[in-house]
Amino acid sequence: IEEFLPTLKEADFAWVNVQVNDFENDGGKAASVLGFNPIVVNELVKQRFSGYDDHTSELGLMLPAVRVRELEVEINKLIILIRSNIIVTLHGEHVTRLVKFARYAVTFFKKVPKNLDDVDKISLVLIRILDENNERNFDGIRAIQEQGEEISKYLIEQTGGSRKGLGSDIYKMKHALISYLEALWASLDVVHYLRYGDAELITDDPIILQKVGMLSTDLTRQISISEQMSTVLASGLEVLQGIYNNQLQILNNRLALVVVWLTVLGTVVLVPN
């Protein structure tokens, strides 16, 4: 990280992306080398999914970085630090987002008007980072939906063997959706803190703040889609319960018929007293 310091001193504004192995041990050290107070990182790491820590001259944000593998939802932490004309992102090794922004960062920085204030420039960079993080998080709902398609096809199967473990899979999917929704709500909380530009390090330009409002709209839409999927899953559970109830009723009827025939046979072979 020390190799970037001479470049940062001469830069008009800059973004530094740092991967750390352990936030508790390495996060504060990396922030300190770049001129930030390590207490900001330590306070953010203590939060569960999201955080907002405004120290007037420094601003710290923590956002969830969602990673979905089949029906397992892994929520990692993405920390964003802002100071004067520099913005820093800290993340663990499993967070591979911001790759697209890194690829086009040079082009993006050139398009930022030079006559803007530092706070406006950094706010534009922050909005781009938030947008890409949200887009990668939105990929999670696609992965969950694909698993839902695999599960739903077993509901139309006539044989009981094909539905073995279906109840457990639907529960896992519903749990994945709940975890995913928690991450989206956490991201929306952070965006709400930024939408009015109250912090000294966030722009109060209404045009730029409109972009923050668009991030909020996108998150709200994704939350609505996830809630709809949760409703569909609840309906699927009701259907599954109905199928199990019908199967249980059929089994009870068969057992009752067997009992009747056993009674008849027992009467036939009954030895007279």
Residue pairs with C-beta under 8 A, 6 or more apart in sequence:
1 16
1 18
1 30
1 33
1 34
2 33
4 16
4 34
5 33
5 34
7 14
8 14
8 16
8 34
8 86
11 85
11 86
12 85
12 114
12 118
12 121
13 85
13 86
13 87
13 109
13 112
13 118
13 121
13 122
13 125
14 85
14 86
14 87
15 86
15 87
15 88
15 89
15 105
15 125
15 129
16 34
16 86
16 87
16 88
16 89
17 88
17 89
17 91
17 98
17 102
18 30
18 34
18 88
18 89
18 90
18 91
19 90
19 91
19 92
19 93
19 95
20 26
20 27
20 30
20 90
20 91
20 92
21 92
21 93
23 41
23 45
23 77
23 79
23 90
23 92
24 42
24 45
27 38
27 41
27 42
27 45
27 79
27 90
28 38
28 39
28 41
28 42
29 38
30 88
30 90
31 37
31 38
31 40
31 41
31 81
31 88
31 90
32 38
34 81
34 86
34 88
35 83
35 86
36 58
36 81
36 83
36 88
37 55
37 58
40 53
40 55
40 58
40 60
40 81
41 60
41 79
41 81
41 90
43 51
43 53
43 60
44 51
44 53
44 60
44 61
44 62
44 77
44 79
45 62
45 77
45 79
47 62
48 186
49 62
49 64
49 75
49 182
49 183
49 186
50 61
50 62
50 63
50 64
50 186
50 187
50 189
50 190
51 60
51 61
51 62
51 190
52 60
52 61
52 62
52 189
52 190
52 193
53 59
53 60
53 61
54 60
54 199
54 200
54 201
56 200
57 83
57 84
57 200
57 201
58 81
58 82
58 83
58 201
59 81
59 82
59 83
59 199
59 201
59 202
60 79
60 80
60 81
60 82
61 79
61 80
61 81
61 82
61 190
62 77
62 78
62 79
62 80
62 190
63 77
63 78
63 80
63 130
63 133
63 186
63 187
63 190
64 75
64 76
64 77
64 78
64 137
64 183
64 186
64 187
65 75
65 76
65 77
65 78
65 91
65 95
65 97
65 133
65 136
65 137
66 73
66 74
66 75
66 76
66 136
66 137
66 140
66 180
66 183
67 73
67 74
67 75
67 76
67 94
67 95
67 140
68 74
68 139
68 140
68 143
68 144
68 176
68 180
69 143
70 143
70 147
71 144
71 147
71 169
71 172
71 173
71 175
71 176
72 176
73 140
73 144
73 176
73 179
73 180
73 183
74 94
75 179
75 182
75 183
76 91
76 92
76 94
76 95
77 91
77 92
78 89
78 90
78 91
78 95
78 97
78 133
79 89
79 90
79 91
80 87
80 88
80 89
80 90
80 126
80 129
81 87
81 88
81 89
81 90
82 88
82 122
82 126
82 201
82 202
83 201
84 118
84 201
85 118
85 121
85 122
86 122
87 122
87 125
87 126
87 129
89 98
89 129
91 97
91 98
97 132
97 133
97 136
98 129
98 132
98 133
100 132
101 108
101 128
101 129
101 132
108 125
108 128
112 121
112 124
112 125
116 124
117 203
119 200
119 201
119 202
119 203
120 203
120 205
120 208
122 201
123 197
123 202
123 203
123 205
123 208
124 208
126 194
126 202
127 208
127 211
127 212
127 215
130 190
130 191
130 215
131 215
133 187
134 187
134 215
134 218
134 219
134 222
137 183
137 184
137 187
137 222
138 218
138 222
140 180
140 183
141 180
141 222
141 225
141 226
141 229
144 173
144 176
144 177
144 180
144 229
145 229
147 173
147 176
148 173
148 229
148 232
148 233
151 166
151 169
151 170
151 173
151 236
152 236
154 162
154 163
154 166
155 163
155 166
155 236
155 239
155 240
155 243
157 163
160 247
163 240
163 243
166 240
167 237
167 240
170 233
170 236
170 237
170 240
173 233
174 230
174 233
174 234
174 237
177 226
177 229
177 230
177 233
178 230
180 226
181 223
181 226
181 227
181 230
184 219
184 222
184 223
184 226
185 223
187 219
188 216
188 219
188 220
188 223
191 212
191 215
191 216
191 219
192 216
193 199
194 202
194 212
195 209
195 212
195 213
195 216
196 209
197 203
197 204
197 205
197 209
203 209
